[in-house]
Amino acid sequence: MIDTSQFKNGLVFEDDGQIVQIIAFQHHRKSQSAAVYRTTLRVLANNSVIERSYASGAKFREVPVTKREKIYSYDEGDKAVFMDNETYEQVFYPKSLLGPSAKFLTENMEVLGVYVDDKLTAIELPANVVLTVSSTVPGVKGDSVSNMVKPATLETGLEISVPLFVKEGDRIRVDTRNSQYVERVKD
């Protein structure tokens, strides 16, 4: 059993029969009232995000979590196919549970499969991925006070904003957590 004093980002526990993972939490206390932990949680069964508050000292069942490396192989209908690096077994995972992260998947990408009670419940992507810009408009320098950006479509179909100097065919690093441009990659 764990209690609220052991909360940390990434912790997985059971709450009202649901397996949840802490995305963010905050300890909050007003002058004359009891302390409360405000949390943002991801429900691992359907990848939805919820917010809950817990009284200080509340106890929960900690859920054993294991992570195994997998390689993304291909799409088959509405499922993504991953190969387990240890057993070479192919695992089919619904793209609907991947949500927006499905747009970052490229062939042979290494990801982590999150297993809760020996059941695959989530796929974790690396923090950054390198993708090729498939189309963008030419950047025109002008009088500007701040950094200028333009839209770009990447090889996976993902659309993001990039600086004006990025052109078609460039390889760029993209943050998978917020879909933001990080840097241009030199080969």
C-alpha positions in Angstrom: 0.0 0.0 0.0 1.1 3.5 -0.7 -0.2 6.8 0.6 -0.4 10.3 -0.8 3.0 11.3 0.8 4.6 8.9 -1.7 3.1 10.5 -4.8 5.5 11.2 -7.7 5.1 11.7 -11.4 4.8 8.4 -13.3 3.5 6.4 -10.2 0.9 3.8 -11.1 -1.7 2.8 -8.6 -5.3 1.6 -8.3 -8.1 4.0 -7.5 -11.8 2.9 -7.4 -11.0 -0.1 -9.6 -9.2 1.9 -12.2 -5.4 1.7 -12.9 -4.1 5.2 -13.1 -0.8 6.9 -13.6 0.2 10.3 -12.1 1.0 12.9 -14.8 1.3 15.8 -12.3 0.4 16.5 -8.7 0.3 19.4 -6.2 0.2 19.4 -2.5 -2.3 22.1 -1.4 -3.2 23.4 2.1 -5.3 26.3 3.1 -4.8 27.8 6.5 -7.5 26.0 8.6 -8.3 23.0 6.5 -6.6 19.6 5.9 -4.0 19.1 3.2 -5.2 17.9 -0.2 -3.3 16.4 -3.1 -4.6 17.7 -6.4 -3.6 15.3 -9.2 -3.8 15.0 -13.0 -4.1 11.3 -13.8 -4.0 9.1 -16.9 -6.4 6.2 -16.9 -4.4 3.4 -18.5 -7.4 1.4 -19.7 -8.4 4.1 -22.2 -5.6 6.7 -22.1 -8.0 9.4 -20.9 -6.9 12.2 -18.6 -8.8 13.0 -15.4 -8.2 15.3 -12.4 -8.8 14.2 -8.8 -8.2 15.5 -5.3 -7.2 13.2 -2.4 -7.1 13.9 1.3 -3.6 13.7 2.8 -2.9 10.2 4.1 -5.3 8.4 1.7 -4.0 4.9 0.9 -4.0 3.0 -2.4 -2.8 -0.3 -3.8 0.4 0.1 -5.7 0.3 -1.8 -9.0 3.4 -3.6 -10.2 4.6 -2.1 -13.5 7.2 -3.6 -15.9 8.4 -2.0 -19.1 9.7 -3.9 -22.1 11.4 -2.6 -25.2 9.4 -2.9 -28.4 9.9 -1.9 -32.1 7.2 -0.4 -34.2 6.7 -2.5 -37.3 3.7 -1.4 -39.3 0.0 -0.5 -39.2 -2.7 -3.1 -39.8 -6.1 -1.5 -40.1 -6.8 0.4 -36.8 -4.0 -1.3 -34.9 -0.3 -0.7 -34.7 2.0 -3.8 -34.7 5.0 -3.9 -32.3 7.6 -6.6 -32.0 8.9 -7.5 -28.6 12.7 -7.2 -28.4 13.0 -10.2 -26.1 10.6 -12.8 -27.4 10.2 -11.5 -31.0 6.4 -11.8 -30.5 4.2 -9.4 -32.5 1.8 -7.4 -30.4 -1.3 -5.6 -31.9 -2.1 -2.4 -30.1 -5.2 -0.2 -30.9 -4.1 3.2 -32.5 -7.1 4.8 -30.7 -5.3 4.2 -27.4 -2.1 5.8 -28.7 -4.1 9.0 -29.4 -2.0 11.8 -30.9 1.2 9.9 -30.4 0.3 7.6 -33.3 1.4 10.4 -35.6 5.0 10.1 -34.4 5.4 6.4 -35.2 8.0 5.6 -37.9 9.2 2.2 -39.0 11.7 0.5 -36.7 11.1 3.1 -33.9 12.0 1.8 -30.4 9.3 2.3 -27.8 8.5 1.0 -24.3 5.6 -1.3 -23.7 4.1 -0.6 -20.2 2.8 -3.8 -18.6 0.5 -3.6 -15.6 -0.3 -7.0 -14.0 1.3 -8.6 -17.1 -1.1 -6.9 -19.5 0.0 -4.4 -22.1 -1.7 -1.1 -21.1 0.3 1.6 -22.7 3.0 2.5 -25.2 5.6 5.1 -24.2 7.4 7.0 -27.0 10.8 8.5 -26.7 10.8 12.2 -25.6 12.1 13.3 -29.0 11.9 11.8 -32.5 13.7 12.8 -35.7 11.3 13.2 -38.7 11.7 14.5 -42.2 9.8 17.6 -43.5 7.7 16.4 -46.4 6.2 19.8 -47.3 6.3 23.4 -46.2 6.0 26.9 -47.8 9.2 28.8 -48.5 10.2 31.1 -45.7 10.6 34.8 -46.5 12.6 37.0 -44.2 11.0 40.2 -43.3 11.0 42.9 -40.6 10.1 41.0 -37.5 10.6 41.6 -33.8 10.1 38.0 -32.7 10.8 34.5 -34.1 8.7 33.8 -37.1 7.2 30.3 -37.8 5.5 28.6 -40.6 3.4 25.4 -41.0 5.1 22.2 -42.0 3.9 18.7 -42.7 6.2 15.8 -41.6 6.7 12.4 -43.2 4.1 10.8 -40.9 1.4 13.4 -41.7 1.9 15.4 -38.5 1.5 19.2 -39.0 3.6 21.5 -36.7 5.0 25.0 -36.7 8.7 25.3 -37.6 11.1 28.3 -38.0 11.4 30.0 -41.4 14.8 28.5 -42.2 13.5 24.9 -42.3 12.8 23.6 -45.8 11.5 20.5 -47.4 13.7 17.5 -47.0 15.2 18.8 -43.7 15.3 16.4 -40.8 14.1 17.9 -37.5 13.8 16.8 -33.9 10.2 17.0 -32.5 9.2 16.8 -28.9 6.6 14.0 -28.6 5.0 15.3 -25.5 3.8 18.7 -26.9 4.4 18.3 -30.7 6.9 21.2 -30.7 9.9 21.8 -33.0 13.2 21.3 -31.1 16.0 21.6 -33.6 17.2 20.9 -37.1 19.3 17.7 -37.2 22.5 17.6 -39.2 23.2 14.3 -40.9 
